């Protein structure tokens, strides 16, 4: 009841005869159900794809006038796009769709819906004399200018649009008021498209049948002849010159074809609690469009409105598409004489009513702003560019800005210098003693969600704890290096007494102290850096540039401190990250200046040692006692044992263990320095 009027209406958007919309609908629902992994998605003509096809036809016919007809152009697009999408599915490259976020999809869908509505208002009002496929803002301006020229078509168009919304809102209200009959009112609401088209067609027939002019025109614009049956079945004649002319328009058509379908199928999979296979869905879309070219169909993809109706109707399997195909083929062979009198303004009303739901609601846009203001900007940019330029530029804008934001997030990740908060843990009963637990949170109060009265204690003097919030790879490794080195130089002591260094021996960009300023006095107030702890909890990848960045950081801070600095790593689960760190001279306690020429072999985990410390482990590392508490919280004693990672004593299981090891090492180093200076008769200023 919905697919037949919508298919003819969407063919009107694509500037194609109405029967081509029915061809696409018939092939889409029939072929897709044989390959689908979604039971709800309805394949066929859709508004955004139809608008894109109209733009493609306009582009080709402007560049090559009177050379190819619109149906041939549309069918060729279906063949090439279907072939590309099928190849993507067979090569299992469906994950590429994940690079386009939901706000970007919503943005160009909203802009396209506004574009379609603006382009259909002239047909609704009977206004002619300008290009309705121009930029949206131009169409709106020309429509406003043409309002005084409104024709009798508006009586059918406005009446149909008001009736569609009235039936919808009345049925929804009655469904809420009478919950037991909600399903009945839902199906009555579903019939509104067919009901309105039937009434408007009957009114058009009664009014126009005796008012045909001598020139063969009627008082209002009607659909007129729709060929009966499948009149254009046959193999596609692929024209190489046409393919060359279509080449600039193919990327955007392919993106819409696969992106809209995957977004819709995933959405209904979440709603109805089943999982789709994106690659199989792309195969289904590709095969559907390739077979559709035999029937002269234009590109078909998933329809949101018809899929929602299928879902609410309670379909159980994709085989529901077979029934829809039967209805469409019956309409093609049995109802085409009645299609003659369908008013074009009524089809415009159906389009506006269906497409308006694609416009993002204010509450949805506000949620984009609440979740991510940057993604809201992407959504807004896609809408604005689509309205003031074209749907093609809107899609490219949303994709490019999304990828740019992704690169920025990778290249400029968040990172935090951490401090400690000790939490008190109460036992299950009053008789059991209270335990404590150390939690590491950002030192900056603004970056932490802790209460204002909670005091965050910095690590022991000479220890820095830093948490990376992104993989350490080539786009961001330089920034991580700069952040660590700058923090070290600002908060820790320089190991060299700069008063003994002449100005000529200083780095060229080191201006030295200001006149009258004692450089060593400020320097000696700071602690000497002994250890850096890096929390790798959020690090899933590390590459050669990232390792080189860590090597550079180690070299720079050791030049600053003029003494060795230990690097401790916490929560590394990937053996490949562990391998990379060992290859860079980290984690094993053996200092190295540069990356070795040969890549180290994979160092697998050798198991967990519960018997004590590793014989290769340095004596100044303290292992944390990790307790395992039974889930039933019984009164039995809790066994504890030290857990170590063999061969890599500077790579720790968790952050608490890493910080304790670093703090003990720094404390022992400080004690050794104090003893050494006392023996030499010097005084340590701290």
N, C-alpha and C positions, 0 to 999 in steps of 0.2 A: 504493500500500500504506500510505502514511502519511496522505494527505490525507483519506481516507474516515473512519477512526476519529477523527482530530483534528478534522475539521469537525463531527462529531456531538458531540464532547466540548466544543468551544468554544461550540456552540449552548447547551449546558448551562450554561456560565459566563454567557452572555447571558440566561439564564432564558427561552429560546425552545425550542420543540419541535425535535427533532434534525434534521428534514428541512430546516429553514431554513439550517442550517450547510452541508448538501449543495447547496442552491440557490446559496448564495454562492460555494462552491468551484467549482461548474460554470461559472457565469457569469464568475467572476474569471479563471480560467486560460484560458477560451476567448476572451474579448474582449481581455484585456490583450495577448496575443501579436500582435494586429493593429496595435498602436500602440507597442509597447515598444522601448526602446533598450538594455535589459538582457536578456541571454539566460538568466540564472540565476534571476531573481526569480520566485517563485511567489505569485500573488495569491489571496487567499481569506480565510476567517475567521482571525483571530489572537487571541491571548490577551488582550492589553492592550485592543484595540478591543472585544472581547466583554465584558470587565469594564466598560468605559465604557458600553456599550449597556445593561448591566444596571443601572448607576447612573442612566442617563437614564430607563429604564422605571420604576424605583422612584420617581424624582423626580416624573414626570408622574402616575403613578397615585396617589401620596400627595396631590398638589395637586388632582387631578381624578379621584376614585375612580369606578370602573365606567363610565368614559366612552370610553376607547380600550383596545384589546387590545395586548399586547406586540408581536406581529408588525407591526401597523400603525405603531406608534411607531418601531420599528427601521427599517422600510422608508422612512418619511418622513425619518428622519435620514440614511439613505443617499442619498436624492434631493437634499436640501438641501446636504449636505457635498460630494457629487459635483459639484453645480452650482458651488459656491464654488471648489473645487479646479480644476475645468475653467476657470473664469474666470481664476484666478491663472496657470494655464499659458498660456492664450491671450494674456493681457496681458504675458507674459514677466516675471513677478514672482517666479520661482523663487528668485532670489537672497535673498529675505526669509528663507528657511530658514537661511541661513548665519549669521544673528544668534544662533542657538541653538548653543552649543558642544557638543562630544562629551561632556564630563563631565556636563552638564545632561541630555542625552538618556539617558546611562547611569544617571543618578541616578533619574529617574522610572521607567525601565524596570526597574531593580532593585527599587525600592519596589513597583511594580505586580506584579512577579513574586512577591515575598513576600506581597503581598495575595492573589494568586490561589492560591498554595499553601496559605495559611492558610484560605482559603475552601473548598478542596477536601478538606482533611483530615477535616472532619466527614462528608462524603459517602463518603470512603474507609473510615471506621470505622463508618458507619451511625448517627452521632450526629445527633439532631434536637432541635428545641425552641427554636432561637434564629435570629436573622437573620444569615446568612453574608455579607450584603452590607454589614454595618456596618463601622466602622473596624477595621483589622487587629488592633490590640492587643485590642479587645473580642472579636473572633472567637477569638483565641488563648486568652484567659482563659476564655471560655465552653467552648471545646473541651476544655481541661484539666479544667474542672469536670465535663464530660459524659463523661469517659473511663470511669467506672464503668458507664455506660449503653451501652457498645459492643455492637453487634448482630452477627449472623452475616455481615453485609455485609463486615466486616473480613477474613473468610477469603478472599474474592475480591479485595478491594482490596489488601491487604498482599501477597498472593501475586503478583498482577499487577505491583505496583511492584518487588518483589524480583526477579521474573523479567526485567523490562525492564532493570534495571541490571546484572543478572548477565550477560545475553546481550551487552549492550553492552561490558562490561569484558572478558569472555572473548574476544569477537571482536577487540577492540582489541589485547589481549595476543597473540593468535595471529597477528594481522597484523604485529606488530613482530617476533615470533619467526620467522615464515616470510614474508619480504618478497615472495617471488615469488608468493605466493597472497594478498597483501594485498587485492587488489581483490575476490576471492571472499569473504573474510571481511567486507569492507565491505558487500557486498550481503546477506550473511546477517544482518548487524547491522541493515540497513535493514528487513528483514522482521520485526523483533521486535515492532513495534506491531501489525501484522496477525496475527502468530502468537499473541501473548498474548491479543488480543481473541477470536480464533477458539477458543482453548483455554478461556478463561473463559466464552465463550458456550455452548460444548458442555457444560461442567460445570454451568452455570446451567440449561440445558435438562434435563439428566439429573436434576438435583436438584429442580427446581421443577415439572416438568410434571404430577406427581401430587399436589402439595401445595397446590393452590389452595384457599383458604378459601371459606366460604359467602359472605363479603362481597366476593369477587372479588379478594382480595389474595394475594400470593405471599410465601414466607418471606423473600426478599430483594427489594430494589428493583431492578426491571428496566426496560428502555427501553419495552417493550410496542409498541403500534401505531405504525408509521412509514408514512405514506401512500405509495403507489407512484406513481412518476413525478412530473411537474411539475404539481401539483394547483392551484397558486395563480397561474397565468399570467394576466396581464391588466393593463390600464392602472392606474396609481396614482391613487387618489382623494385628492387633496391637500386636507386640511382646514385652513382658515385658523386656526381656534381651536387646533388641535394645533400648528401652526407657532409660534403665539404662546406656547404653553406650553413648547415646546422651546427657545425663543430663548436662555435663560440657559445651556443645555447645549451649544449648537452650537459655540462657539469651541473648547472643549477637544476636542470630537470631530473638528473639522476639523484642529486642530493634530496630533493623533495620526495621523489619516489620512495627511497628507502628510509629516509628520516621520519617522515610522517607515519609510515606504516609501523616501524619499530617502536616509536613513541606510543602509538595507540595500542599495539598488542601488549607491550609491557604494562601499560596502565590497566588494561582489563585483566591481565594476569594477576596483578597485585590485588585488584578489587575482588576477584573471584577465586583467589587462592590456588593458582596453578602456575607452573613455570613454562615459559616459552623458550624455544631455541632460536636465537637471533639468526644464526646462519641458515637454519632450515626455513625460517620465514623469508629470508632474502631469496633462497632458491624458489620458494613458492611464488613470490612476486615476479621473479625473473621468468619462470616458466609461464605464468599467467599472461604476462605481456607478450611473450614470444608467440604463444598460441593465439592470443588476441589479434595479432597482425593478419592471421588467415581470415578473420572475420571483419577486417578493416576497422578494428577497435582502436581508440586512442588510449594513452597511458592510464592505467587504473592502479589505485593503491587503496590503503585502508581509509574508511570513512568513519569519523568520530560519531556523528549523529546516528547513522544506521547501525554501527557497532553497539552503541548504547542501547538502542531499541532491541537489538537481538539479545543483549545481556539481560535487560529487564524482562524480556518475554520468557526467559527461562530456558534458552537452548542448551542442550546437553553435549552435543558434539559438533564438529565442523560440517557434518552432513546437513545441517539446517540450510546451508547454501544451496543445496539441490532444490529445495522447495522454492526458494527465491528465484532460481533460474527458471523453474517451470512457470512461475507467475510472469516473469519477464517475456519468455518466449510466447506465452499465450497472448500477452498484450501486443507483441509484435505481429502476430498472425491474426488476432481477432478484434483488436480495438483501434487499429490505425484509422478507420473511417471516422471514429469519434474524435481522434486527435486533431482532425482538421480544424475544429472550431475552438480549440484551446486558446484563450487570449494570451498574448505574450506578456501582458502586464501581470496576469495571474502567475505565470512562471517566475517573473521577477519577484513577486511577493513571496513565493516559495523559497527562492534563493536567499533573499534578505532574512527571512525567518530562520532558515537553517544556518546561515553563515554567522549571524549575530552571536550565536553561542560560542564561536571560536574566539571572540574578543575577551581578553583576560578581565576578570572582575576587579573592581577597586580593592577588595579585600585580598585577592591573590597578589596583586601588585604590591600592596603594603607589606605582605609577608616576604616578598623578595627584598624589600628595603630593610625589613627587620633582620632577616637572616644574613644578607650580604649586600651592602650598599653598592659595591662594585658590580655585582651581577645585575642589580637593578639598573645601573647605568648601561650595561650591555642590552638589557631588555628595551630600555628607552631609546637607545641608539638604533636598534633594529626597527622599532616602530617608526621613528622619525624619518630614517632613510627610506623605508618602504613607502611612506606617504609622500615624501617630497622628491623621490627619485623613481625607483622601480623595485619590484619584488626581488629581482635578481641582485641588485645592489644591497638590498636589505638582508638577504641571506648571506652574502659574502661579508657584509659588515658584522653580522652576529657571529659568524664563524671566526673571522680574523680577530675580532676583539676577545672572543673566548680563548683562542689559542694564545693571544698576547698576555691575557691575564694568567693563564696557566704557566707560561714561561716566566712571568714576573714572580709568581708565587714560588717557583722552583729556584729562580735566581736570587730572590730576596726573601729567604725564609725567616721565620721568627726563631729566635734563640734566647735563652734565659740563663743568667748567672743565678745560681741557686744558693739558698740558705736553709737552715734546719729549723723545724718546729717539732717539739717533742709532745706527743699525744699520750694521754693517760687512758689505758684500757682496763675497764672494770671487769672482773670475773663474773661467771654466771651466778655466784652467790656471794653474800657479804663476807663469808668466812674466807674466801679465797683472796689472796693479796692482789693489789692493783699492779698491772704491768705497764710498761711504757713502750712507745714506738716512735722512731724517728721518721719524719716525713720531710722531703725536700721540696720547697716551693720557691718561686722567683723572689729574689731580694727586693726587687722593685715592687712597692705596694700596689701600684696601678696595674701591674701585670698579674697580680695574685688575686684570687677570689676569697682570701682569708678575711676574717673580721678585722676591723680597724684596731681592736684592742689586743690582737694576737701579735706577739713580737717574733720576728724572724731573725734568728741568730746566724751570722755569717760563719763560714767554716773556720777551722783553726788558722792562725796566722801562717802565711806561706802556702796555703792551699786554695785553689780556685776550682769551683764546680760549675760546669757549663752543660746545658741540655740543648741538643740540636733537635729542631722540629721538622726536619726534612732530610732526605737522603743527601749524602755528601758526594756530589757529582760536579762535573766541570762548570756548570753555570753559576754555582753558588760557592765553590770552594775558596775563591779569592776573598769573598766577603767574610766567610767564616774565619779565615786567616787574619784579616784586618781587625775584626771584632775582638778576637782573642789577644792579639799582640797589643792593640791599643789599650785594652783593659789592663793587661799586665804592666805596661809602661805607666799607666796612670795610678795604679793601686799598689804596686810592689816596688821594692828598693832596687836601685841599680847597683850591680855588684862591683863596679869599678869606681874608685875614688877619682871623680872627675877633676878634683882640684890639682891632681898631679899630671893631668893631661893638658898639653898646650893647645891653644886655639887652632894651630895649624894641623894638629893630629886628630881633631874632632871631625865627624862627618860634615860634609860641606853644607848640609841643610840644618845643622845644629847650631843655633845662634848663641848658645851658652847662657849663663845667668845674666840678669840685668845688673847694671852698676849698683853696688852696695848690697847685693843679694847673695847670701851664702847658700850655694847650691847643695852642699852636703848636709846642711842642717835639715832642710826639708826632706832630703832623700833618706836620711837615717831614721826618720820617724815612721817609715813604712816597713813592713815585714819583707824579708827576702823570700822570693818564690822558691818553693821546693817541689811542688807537685800540682799537676792539672788533672782533674777528673772530668772525663767526657761521658755524658749519659747518651748512649746510642739506642735508647728504647725506640725512638721514632725513625731510626735510620734503617731503611730496607735495602739500600744499594750504596755502593761506594766504587768509584772508578780510579783510574791511574792518576788523573788530575787531583782527585780528592786526597789520595795518599801523598802526592807530591806537596799538596797544600799543608798537610799535617807535618811533613818533613820540614817544610819552610818555617812553619810555626815553631817547631822544636828548635831549629837553628837560631831563629831570631830571639826567642825568649832566653835561650842559653847564652847568646851573646850579651843580652841585657843583664842577666844575673851573674854572668861570668862564672857559672858553676852548672853542673848537671841538673836537669829538671825531669822528674819522673812523670810519665803519662800513664794514667790509669783509665781503663775503659769498662763501662758497666752495661750489662744487659745486651750482650751480642748473641743473637740466636742463629744467625746465618753462618755456616762454615766458610762461605765465600768471603764475607766481610772479615772473618777471623784470618783467613788465608792472606787477604790483601794487607791487613795490618802487620802480620808477621813478615810479609815480603818487604814492608817499609821499615822494618826494624823496631816495631812497636810490640808491646805485650810480652816479650820474652826477657826483658831486662838487659839485653845486650845493646849498648849504644851504637848507632850507626849514623853516619853523616849524610849519606845519599842513598837513593834506592839502588839496590844491586842490579847488575846488568841482566842477570837471569832471574826469571820469575820463580819464586819458591813453589815447591810442590804443595798440593792440598794437604793441610794439616787437619786430619779428622779428629773428632772428639775421641779420647781414649777411655771414655767411661768416667765415672765419678768415684773418687777415692774417699772411702769412709774411715780409713785407718789412720789418718793423720796427714801431716804436711808432706808435699812431694820432696824427694831428696834434692831436686834441682831448684827448689824454691828458695829465694833469698831469705835470710834470717829476720829481716826487718819488716816482713809482711805478716799482719795479724789476720787470721781468718775468722769470719763471723760464725757464731754458733746459731744454726738455723733449727728451730724447733718445729716439729710436726705434731699438731694437736689433733686427736681423734675427733671425728664429726659429732659423736654423741656426748662430748665433753664429760667423759667419765672422770672419776677421781684417781685413776691410775697415773703413775709417773710418766713424764714425757721424755723420750730419749732424744738426745742431741748429738750431733756429730759435725765436724768441720767438712765443708764441701769445697773441693778445689778443682781447677781445670789444669790438667797436667801440661807441661811445656810452656804455658802462657800464664805465669803468675800475676801479670799486670792486667789481665782481662778477667773481670769478676762477674759473678752471677747476677748481682743486683747493685744498686747505687749505694745502699748503706754499707755494704761490704767494701766497695771501692773507696768511699770517703774515709772509712775507718783505717784502711790500709795506708792511704795517702797521709792522713793526719798523724799516724804513728811514725811514718817515715820522716815527716817534716819535724816532729818533736825530737826524734832521735838525732836528726841532722843538726838541729838547734843546740842540743846538749853537747854534741861533739864540737861544734864551733865555740861554745862557751868555754869548754875545757881547754881547747887549743889556744884561745885568746888569753885565758887566765895563766896558762903556762908561759906564754910569751910576754906576759906583763902588760898586755894591752887591755883597754877598757872597751867593752861592747856598748855602744849607744843604741838603744832601741826604745 
